[in-house]
Amino acid sequence: MDKVRFSDQLQQGCLTLGVSVAEDVPPRLHQLMNELLKWNAKVNLTAITAPEEVLEKHFLDSLAVLPEVEGAASLLDLGAGAGFPGLPLKLARPSLAITLVDAVSKKVGFIKAAVAALGLKESRGLHARAEGQPEVEGIPRAELLIARAFMDLPDWLDLAPAYVLPGGRVVAMLGKAQPDSELHARAAERNLRLVSARQYRLPFSGAERQVAVFTKV
Ligand SMILES: C[S@@+](CC[C@H](N)C(=O)[O-])C[C@H]1O[C@@H](n2cnc3c(N)ncnc32)[C@H](O)[C@@H]1O
């Protein structure tokens, strides 16, 4: 898909999601897609390789949580894989300091190469396994914790708070929507508080999503 068509579709998708990105962001995401597909030909990073699908399932799916990310100064993406959702969020909000962690070195190798190719500042790929002890693991705490397709909600809410700076938030990206009562209950069991929960659909496939934000009590 050429850069112009890609940029049009990306902006259209953002509009449907109710998020906005600066004009230079779609061309930079196009560059990220080319980098991803180039690497993917040699190193297996993602099963999603059709440009239309990369655009929606990786990029728009990541950008959909921009409202939950606004205002944070630092973001930690655990189990980032090929950099989702962290890299698109960083491109959309350049002032965000990001750390992307994965336990598989070839994935972190790609993240580092993408950070260099895109000239991203305050962006770090880190090869580490997150098991709840950030100091031991060398993983820095952040204001906002995020992960996609990493753990189910109960395990994520058990793990993530250890990596949050005081007053920070944990974002859960969920495929299957859960009732607010369930989210409140999962939070209360762990001395957390549900800050917000929002359901939406991806713009082209209509796939259902939910994003929930938690903070420590
Ligand atoms: C299903 S992938 C999701 C990748 C990416 N977040 C996405 O949505 O495309 C899960 C990733 O978590 C990584 N992972 C699994 N357990 C981990 C751990 N304890 N610490 C860090 N990364 C881990 C895996 O290597 C894998 O890249």
The ligand as an SDF file (V2000), in Angstrom:
LIG
                    3D

 27 29  0  0  0  0  0  0  0  0999 V2000
    1.1200  -12.2870   22.1900 C   0  0  0  0  0  0  0  0  0  0  0  0
    2.5640  -11.3370   22.2370 S   0  0  0  0  0  0  0  0  0  0  0  0
    1.9390   -9.6920   22.1940 C   0  0  0  0  0  0  0  0  0  0  0  0
    2.9260   -8.7310   21.6450 C   0  0  0  0  0  0  0  0  0  0  0  0
    2.4180   -7.2830   21.5120 C   0  0  0  0  0  0  0  0  0  0  0  0
    2.0810   -6.7240   22.8060 N   0  0  0  0  0  0  0  0  0  0  0  0
    1.2520   -7.1920   20.5690 C   0  0  0  0  0  0  0  0  0  0  0  0
    0.1230   -6.9630   21.0270 O   0  0  0  0  0  0  0  0  0  0  0  0
    1.4460   -7.3630   19.3430 O   0  0  0  0  0  0  0  0  0  0  0  0
    3.1360  -11.4820   23.9290 C   0  0  0  0  0  0  0  0  0  0  0  0
    4.5800  -11.0600   24.1020 C   0  0  0  0  0  0  0  0  0  0  0  0
    4.9080  -11.0880   25.4790 O   0  0  0  0  0  0  0  0  0  0  0  0
    6.2370  -11.5590   25.6260 C   0  0  0  0  0  0  0  0  0  0  0  0
    6.3500  -12.0810   27.0070 N   0  0  0  0  0  0  0  0  0  0  0  0
    5.7380  -13.1650   27.5320 C   0  0  0  0  0  0  0  0  0  0  0  0
    5.9950  -13.2560   28.8460 N   0  0  0  0  0  0  0  0  0  0  0  0
    6.7960  -12.1890   29.1590 C   0  0  0  0  0  0  0  0  0  0  0  0
    7.3790  -11.7110   30.3630 C   0  0  0  0  0  0  0  0  0  0  0  0
    7.1810  -12.3360   31.5280 N   0  0  0  0  0  0  0  0  0  0  0  0
    8.1160  -10.5850   30.3310 N   0  0  0  0  0  0  0  0  0  0  0  0
    8.2860   -9.9270   29.1520 C   0  0  0  0  0  0  0  0  0  0  0  0
    7.7530  -10.3220   27.9750 N   0  0  0  0  0  0  0  0  0  0  0  0
    7.0210  -11.4360   27.9760 C   0  0  0  0  0  0  0  0  0  0  0  0
    6.3950  -12.5840   24.5250 C   0  0  0  0  0  0  0  0  0  0  0  0
    7.7490  -12.7580   24.1680 O   0  0  0  0  0  0  0  0  0  0  0  0
    5.5740  -11.9510   23.3990 C   0  0  0  0  0  0  0  0  0  0  0  0
    6.3930  -11.1510   22.5460 O   0  0  0  0  0  0  0  0  0  0  0  0
  1  2  1  0
  2  3  1  0
  2 10  1  0
  3  4  1  0
  4  5  1  0
  5  6  1  0
  5  7  1  0
  7  8  2  0
  7  9  1  0
 10 11  1  0
 11 12  1  0
 11 26  1  0
 12 13  1  0
 13 14  1  0
 13 24  1  0
 14 15  1  0
 14 23  1  0
 15 16  2  0
 16 17  1  0
 17 18  1  0
 17 23  2  0
 18 19  1  0
 18 20  2  0
 20 21  1  0
 21 22  2  0
 22 23  1  0
 24 25  1  0
 24 26  1  0
 26 27  1  0
M  CHG  2   2   1   9  -1
M  END
$$$$
